Amino acid sequence: MRVVFLIRALQSGGAERQLVTLIRGLDPTRFEVTVATFYSGGELCADLEDLPNVRVVSADKQGRWDLLGFFVRLLRIVRRASPEVVHGYMYGANELALVFGRLTGAAVVWGIRASGLEMGHYDMATRMLYRSGAWLSRLSDLIIANSEAGRRFHLGIGYPAGKLRVVPNGIDTRRFAYNAAQRERVRRQWSIKDGEVLIGVVARLDPMKDHATFLRAAALASTEHAATRFVIVGAGAERSLGTLQSLAVQIGVSARVLWAGPREDVTAVYSALDLFTCCSAFGEGFPNSLAEAMACERLCVATRVGDAEWILGDCGETVPPREPQALAGAWSRLLALSPADRVRRAQEARQRIVSSFGVSSLVHATSELLTQVAPRSTPSMS
């Protein structure tokens, strides 16, 4: 089966890593894959280079206003692949998948990665795509959401129930596993002293991730736990970083907060933490970072957004979004556990990810859905 995946870029983000994980798991005797990216480059391209059944091709978009030329270049890429399925990955790519699928006679699959978006935080183009998606979605052949929360949300705004399926993300538990040596390396790099507790969040600097609540909770927790440090790992615009750093100074917690920026060694980062936090206020579907931290045997606190509560189960603490006091209280409850209880709950967290959210489940479910929706034809490997 010839499948074209459309995605903005292969930079290191949660959705992008999931696409790479899926593609690496697809049976090379059954699937010939083209990944068509809008923008060239991206750290994750290298993860697909060794796969003989996969091609990564970029339309080399030159910016927001490179529209007609970009469209023509991307259409050529899709036509050369002669796809049986065109699979969009997130808003924007989904709508283009619909156009290209109809132009090439391929089945059209949309990928939904979010829920409960608050569009007031985003620009006009994003809001227009969001509004048009509900109507255009009816013309697709299949819509795959990565969370139950995402399915419910999109049903609520008009997406067709008969075409929506849920396939939870898959976590590579061989890659995401606790590493004591890497823990020590990163903590030395960050000058974390013996006996200090490190609480962290791994997320891009985006309004939906609500780093402001994390900082306010850090200020509250610092009054109760003197030997506590905090780290924010993730990329973002200078404006967003500056706003958050100003807030940290204003509430008196800046001396305790590390701004680590983006990191490629995320397994080492998770291992370095004592508590992991997913404090998103809205928009989450399946928060990858939460599941990855659990796979690394980290104690976790998550806001009740998207499928976070379901993913965490009884292995950690959940709190309402946008409530710093509740978040700080959850940290305190986990820190009050005995060492033996901390180890037990951390091991249970990993086992939950291994048993319920493995890569094999993601690959099998997606393969079956693509097989069902694709038009019958003779496979052709080129």
C-alpha positions as CSV (number, residue, x, y, z in Angstrom):
1,M,0.0,0.0,0.0
2,R,1.3,3.4,-1.0
3,V,0.7,6.0,1.7
4,V,1.6,9.7,1.7
5,F,1.8,11.4,5.1
6,L,1.5,15.2,5.0
7,I,3.0,17.2,7.9
8,R,4.3,20.7,8.3
9,A,7.9,19.6,9.3
10,L,9.8,16.9,11.0
11,Q,11.0,19.0,13.9
12,S,11.2,17.4,17.4
13,G,7.6,17.7,18.7
14,G,5.2,15.3,20.2
15,A,3.1,14.8,17.0
16,E,6.1,14.6,14.8
17,R,7.8,11.9,17.0
18,Q,4.6,9.9,16.9
19,L,4.5,10.0,13.2
20,V,8.1,8.8,13.0
21,T,7.3,6.1,15.6
22,L,4.4,4.9,13.5
23,I,6.3,4.8,10.3
24,R,9.2,2.9,11.7
25,G,6.8,0.3,13.0
26,L,4.9,-0.2,9.7
27,D,5.6,-3.5,7.9
28,P,7.9,-2.7,5.0
29,T,6.5,-5.6,3.0
30,R,3.0,-4.0,3.2
31,F,3.6,-0.2,3.1
32,E,5.5,2.1,0.8
33,V,5.6,5.5,2.6
34,T,6.3,9.0,1.4
35,V,6.5,11.7,4.0
36,A,5.8,15.0,2.4
37,T,6.8,18.0,4.6
38,F,5.9,21.6,4.0
39,Y,9.3,22.9,5.3
40,S,12.7,21.3,4.8
41,G,15.0,20.1,7.5
42,G,14.0,18.9,11.0
43,E,15.8,16.8,13.5
44,L,13.6,13.8,13.0
45,C,14.4,13.3,9.3
46,A,17.5,11.3,10.3
47,D,15.2,8.8,12.1
48,L,13.7,7.7,8.8
49,E,16.9,7.6,6.7
50,D,17.6,3.9,7.2
51,L,14.2,2.7,6.1
52,P,14.2,1.3,2.5
53,N,10.4,1.7,2.1
54,V,10.3,5.3,3.2
55,R,11.1,8.5,1.3
56,V,11.1,12.0,2.9
57,V,10.5,14.8,0.4
58,S,10.1,18.5,1.2
59,A,8.0,21.1,-0.7
60,D,10.5,23.6,0.6
61,K,8.0,26.2,1.6
62,Q,9.7,29.6,1.9
63,G,7.4,31.3,4.4
64,R,3.8,32.0,5.1
65,W,3.1,33.8,1.8
66,D,4.7,31.1,-0.4
67,L,1.4,29.7,-1.4
68,L,0.9,28.9,-5.1
69,G,4.4,27.7,-5.7
70,F,4.3,25.6,-2.5
71,F,1.0,24.1,-3.5
72,V,2.3,23.1,-6.9
73,R,5.5,21.6,-5.5
74,L,3.6,19.6,-2.9
75,L,1.1,18.3,-5.5
76,R,3.9,17.1,-7.7
77,I,5.4,15.2,-4.7
78,V,2.1,13.5,-4.0
79,R,1.4,12.6,-7.6
80,R,4.8,11.1,-8.0
81,A,4.1,8.8,-5.1
82,S,0.9,7.6,-6.8
83,P,-0.8,7.1,-3.3
84,E,-3.6,4.9,-2.3
85,V,-3.9,6.8,0.9
86,V,-3.1,10.5,1.7
87,H,-2.9,11.0,5.4
88,G,-2.9,14.5,6.9
89,Y,-1.2,15.1,10.2
90,M,-3.0,18.0,12.1
91,Y,-4.8,21.1,10.9
92,G,-3.6,22.5,7.6
93,A,-2.2,19.2,6.5
94,N,-5.6,17.6,6.8
95,E,-7.2,20.1,4.5
96,L,-4.5,19.7,1.9
97,A,-4.8,15.9,2.2
98,L,-8.4,16.2,1.2
99,V,-7.5,18.3,-1.9
100,F,-4.7,16.0,-3.0
101,G,-6.6,12.8,-2.3
102,R,-9.4,13.9,-4.5
103,L,-7.0,15.0,-7.3
104,T,-5.2,11.6,-7.2
105,G,-8.1,9.3,-6.4
106,A,-6.6,8.2,-3.1
107,A,-8.4,7.7,0.2
108,V,-8.2,10.6,2.5
109,V,-7.3,10.2,6.2
110,W,-7.2,13.0,8.7
111,G,-5.1,13.0,11.9
112,I,-6.5,14.8,15.0
113,R,-4.0,15.5,17.8
114,A,-5.7,18.0,20.0
115,S,-8.9,18.7,22.0
116,G,-10.5,21.7,23.6
117,L,-8.6,24.3,21.7
118,E,-9.1,27.9,22.8
119,M,-8.7,29.7,19.4
120,G,-8.4,33.2,20.9
121,H,-4.7,32.3,21.5
122,Y,-4.0,31.8,17.8
123,D,-3.8,33.8,14.6
124,M,-6.4,34.4,12.0
125,A,-5.2,31.7,9.6
126,T,-5.3,29.1,12.3
127,R,-8.8,30.1,13.3
128,M,-10.0,29.9,9.7
129,L,-8.6,26.4,9.3
130,Y,-10.3,25.4,12.6
131,R,-13.7,26.7,11.5
132,S,-13.5,25.2,8.0
133,G,-12.4,21.8,9.3
134,A,-15.7,20.8,10.8
135,W,-17.4,21.1,7.4
136,L,-14.6,19.7,5.3
137,S,-14.1,16.8,7.6
138,R,-17.3,15.2,6.2
139,L,-15.6,14.8,2.9
140,S,-12.7,12.7,4.3
141,D,-12.8,8.9,4.3
142,L,-11.5,8.4,7.9
143,I,-10.5,10.6,10.8
144,I,-8.0,9.2,13.4
145,A,-7.9,10.9,16.8
146,N,-5.2,10.1,19.2
147,S,-7.4,10.6,22.3
148,E,-11.0,10.1,23.5
149,A,-11.0,13.7,24.5
150,G,-10.1,14.7,21.0
151,R,-12.9,12.5,19.6
152,R,-15.5,14.0,21.9
153,F,-14.4,17.6,21.3
154,H,-14.5,17.3,17.5
155,L,-17.8,15.5,17.6
156,G,-19.1,18.5,19.5
157,I,-18.0,21.0,16.8
158,G,-19.5,19.0,13.9
159,Y,-17.1,16.3,12.8
160,P,-18.9,13.1,11.6
161,A,-19.2,10.4,14.2
162,G,-19.2,7.6,11.6
163,K,-15.7,8.5,10.4
164,L,-14.0,9.2,13.8
165,R,-11.8,6.5,15.3
166,V,-9.4,6.6,18.3
167,V,-5.9,5.2,18.2
168,P,-3.9,6.2,21.3
169,N,-0.3,7.2,20.8
170,G,2.4,4.5,21.2
171,I,5.4,5.0,23.5
172,D,8.7,3.4,22.6
173,T,9.5,1.9,26.0
174,R,12.9,0.7,25.0
175,R,13.9,4.3,24.3
176,F,12.0,5.8,27.2
177,A,13.4,4.0,30.2
178,Y,15.1,5.3,33.4
179,N,18.8,5.8,33.0
180,A,20.7,6.4,36.3
181,A,24.0,7.5,34.6
182,Q,22.2,10.0,32.4
183,R,20.3,11.3,35.5
184,E,23.6,12.1,37.2
185,R,25.0,13.7,34.0
186,V,22.1,16.1,33.5
187,R,21.8,17.0,37.2
188,R,25.5,17.8,37.3
189,Q,25.1,19.9,34.2
190,W,22.3,21.8,35.8
191,S,24.1,22.1,39.2
192,I,21.4,20.2,41.1
193,K,22.9,19.4,44.5
194,D,22.5,16.1,46.4
195,G,19.3,16.1,48.4
196,E,17.6,18.7,46.1
197,V,14.3,17.8,44.6
198,L,13.9,18.6,40.9
199,I,10.4,19.2,39.5
200,G,10.1,19.8,35.8
201,V,7.9,20.3,32.8
202,V,8.8,19.3,29.2
203,A,6.7,21.3,26.7
204,R,7.1,24.0,24.1
205,L,6.4,27.5,25.3
206,D,2.8,27.7,24.1
207,P,-0.3,29.2,25.9
208,M,-1.9,25.8,26.0
209,K,1.0,24.3,28.1
210,D,0.3,27.0,30.8
211,H,3.9,27.4,32.1
212,A,2.5,30.4,34.1
213,T,0.6,28.0,36.4
214,F,3.7,25.9,36.8
215,L,5.7,29.0,37.9
216,R,3.0,30.1,40.4
217,A,2.9,26.6,41.8
218,A,6.7,26.6,42.1
219,A,6.5,29.8,44.2
220,L,4.0,28.2,46.5
221,A,5.9,25.0,46.9
222,S,9.2,26.8,47.6
223,T,7.8,28.1,50.9
224,E,7.1,24.6,52.1
225,H,10.1,22.7,50.5
226,A,13.3,24.6,50.7
227,A,15.4,22.1,48.8
228,T,13.3,22.3,45.7
229,R,14.4,23.3,42.2
230,F,12.4,23.7,39.0
231,V,13.2,23.3,35.3
232,I,11.4,24.2,32.1
233,V,12.5,22.3,29.1
234,G,11.2,23.3,25.7
235,A,11.5,25.7,22.8
236,G,9.5,28.9,22.2
237,A,9.5,32.4,20.8
238,E,11.7,34.9,22.6
239,R,8.6,36.9,23.4
240,S,7.0,33.9,25.2
241,L,10.2,33.2,27.1
242,G,10.6,36.8,28.2
243,T,7.1,37.0,29.5
244,L,7.5,33.8,31.6
245,Q,10.9,34.9,32.9
246,S,9.4,38.3,33.9
247,L,6.7,36.4,35.8
248,A,9.2,34.3,37.6
249,V,11.0,37.5,38.8
250,Q,7.7,39.1,39.8
251,I,6.6,36.2,42.0
252,G,10.0,35.7,43.5
253,V,10.9,32.2,42.1
254,S,13.4,33.1,39.4
255,A,16.4,31.9,41.4
256,R,15.0,28.4,41.7
257,V,14.0,28.0,38.0
258,L,16.2,26.6,35.3
259,W,15.4,27.6,31.7
260,A,16.9,24.6,29.8
261,G,15.5,25.4,26.3
262,P,14.9,22.6,23.8
263,R,16.8,19.3,24.4
264,E,17.2,16.2,22.2
265,D,18.2,13.9,25.1
266,V,14.7,13.8,26.6
267,T,15.1,10.4,28.2
268,A,18.0,11.8,30.2
269,V,15.9,14.9,31.1
270,Y,13.1,12.7,32.4
271,S,15.5,10.6,34.3
272,A,17.0,13.7,35.9
273,L,13.6,14.7,37.4
274,D,12.1,13.7,40.7
275,L,8.6,14.8,39.7
276,F,7.3,15.4,36.2
277,T,4.4,17.9,35.6
278,C,2.0,18.2,32.7
279,C,0.1,21.4,33.5
280,S,-1.7,22.1,30.3
281,A,-4.7,24.3,30.5
282,F,-6.4,23.3,27.3
283,G,-5.8,21.7,23.9
284,E,-4.2,18.5,24.9
285,G,-5.3,15.2,23.3
286,F,-2.8,12.6,24.3
287,P,0.1,14.3,26.1
288,N,3.2,12.4,25.0
289,S,5.5,13.9,27.6
290,L,3.3,12.5,30.4
291,A,3.4,9.0,29.0
292,E,7.1,9.2,28.2
293,A,7.9,10.4,31.8
294,M,5.9,7.5,33.2
295,A,7.8,5.1,31.0
296,C,11.0,6.5,32.6
297,E,9.6,5.7,36.0
298,R,9.0,9.3,37.1
299,L,6.3,10.3,39.6
300,C,3.9,12.5,37.7
301,V,1.3,15.2,38.3
302,A,-1.1,16.1,35.5
303,T,-4.0,18.5,35.0
304,R,-7.3,17.0,34.0
305,V,-7.0,18.0,30.3
306,G,-7.3,15.7,27.3
307,D,-6.7,12.0,28.2
308,A,-4.2,12.8,30.9
309,E,-6.3,11.4,33.7
310,W,-6.9,8.1,31.8
311,I,-3.2,7.8,30.9
312,L,-2.0,8.4,34.5
313,G,-4.6,6.1,36.1
314,D,-3.8,5.7,39.8
315,C,0.0,6.0,39.3
316,G,0.2,9.7,40.1
317,E,-1.9,12.8,41.0
318,T,-4.3,14.8,38.8
319,V,-5.5,18.3,39.5
320,P,-7.8,20.8,37.8
321,P,-6.1,23.1,35.2
322,R,-5.1,26.7,36.0
323,E,-5.0,26.1,39.8
324,P,-1.5,26.6,41.1
325,Q,-2.4,25.8,44.7
326,A,-3.8,22.4,43.7
327,L,-0.7,21.7,41.6
328,A,1.6,22.6,44.5
329,G,-0.5,20.4,46.8
330,A,-0.2,17.4,44.5
331,W,3.6,17.8,44.5
332,S,3.6,17.9,48.3
333,R,1.6,14.7,48.5
334,L,4.0,12.8,46.3
335,L,7.0,14.2,48.1
336,A,5.5,13.0,51.4
337,L,5.5,9.4,50.2
338,S,8.1,7.0,51.7
339,P,11.0,6.1,49.4
340,A,9.6,2.6,49.0
341,D,6.2,4.0,48.0
342,R,7.8,6.3,45.5
343,V,9.7,3.5,43.9
344,R,6.6,1.3,43.8
345,R,4.4,3.9,42.2
346,A,7.1,4.9,39.7
347,Q,7.4,1.2,38.6
348,E,3.6,0.9,38.3
349,A,3.6,4.0,36.1
350,R,6.1,2.4,33.7
351,Q,4.2,-0.9,33.7
352,R,1.0,0.9,32.8
353,I,2.6,2.5,29.7
354,V,4.2,-0.8,28.7
355,S,1.0,-2.8,28.9
356,S,-1.5,-0.2,27.6
357,F,0.3,2.3,25.3
358,G,3.0,0.4,23.4
359,V,4.1,1.0,19.9
360,S,2.8,-2.3,18.7
361,S,-0.8,-1.3,19.5
362,L,-0.4,2.0,17.6
363,V,1.0,0.3,14.6
364,H,-1.4,-2.6,14.5
365,A,-4.5,-0.4,14.9
366,T,-3.4,2.2,12.3
367,S,-2.4,-0.5,9.8
368,E,-5.8,-2.1,10.0
369,L,-7.6,1.2,9.6
370,L,-5.5,2.2,6.5
371,T,-6.1,-1.2,5.0
372,Q,-9.9,-0.9,5.5
373,V,-10.1,2.6,3.9
374,A,-7.6,2.2,1.0
375,P,-9.0,1.4,-2.5
376,R,-8.3,-2.1,-3.7
377,S,-5.2,-2.2,-5.9
378,T,-2.0,-4.0,-6.7
379,P,0.9,-2.9,-4.5
380,S,3.8,-1.3,-6.3
381,M,7.2,-0.7,-4.7
382,S,9.4,1.7,-6.6
